[in-house]
Amino acid sequence: MTNSYPKQYEIWIAKLDPSVGSEPGKMRPVVILQSNLLNQSGHESFIVCAISSQHREGVSLIRISIAPTPNNGLLKKSYILCDQIRSIDQSRFIGRVGNLDGEAINRLNESIKVILSL
């Protein structure tokens, strides 16, 4: 890995297979959700949301759109799957691709608050 540990709101490529049912699978970008306090503590799993390039109508609350930028490292318009929060082992990470910007972070946090009734 290029960092000593993945950091909150970074985008990493991860191997999500095997998937079950409606879980996103294959190798794809994910955004790190958990705090850096836990990330740097040596904890071996990370709470993430998968990112997809597939758009679905009528799900704007649970699919946060992100345009590709040099900072986030995405290659095409993508969507954070806010309803697909999961914990993955650090061994699933392939490499870091970028960071979310402040506006995307705010939209992600608001969506998660609504989804989890926080």
Residue, then its C-alpha position, 0 to 999 in steps of 0.5 A: m500500500t502506498n500509505s502506511y494506512p488508508k485514511q478517512y475519505e480516501i478512495w482505494i481499489a479493493k477486491l470485493d469478491p466473493s459477493v453475496g446477493s446484492e452486495p457489490g463485488k469484483m475489483r472496484p473503488v471504495v471510499i474509507l468511512q471510519s475515522n483515522l483514529l481507528n485506521q492508524s491504530g493497527h485495526e485490520s479491517f476498514i469500514v467502506c462504501a463501494i463506488s460504482s459507475q452504474h447509475r440507477e434512477g430514483v436513488s439519489l439519496i443512497r447513490i452520491s454522484i462524483a465527477p472524475t477529477p485528478n484529485n479523486g483519481l476516478l476515470k468516469k462519473s461514479y456513484i458512492l453506494c451509501d447503502q452498501i456500507r461494509s467492513i473489509d479486511q486490509s488485505r483486500f486493498i490494491g492501492r490508493v487512487g485519490n481523495l474525496d473533495g469537501e463537497a462530496i464528503n459533506r454529501l456522503n455524511e448527510s446521506i449516511k446520517v439519513i440512511l442510519s437515522l443518526 
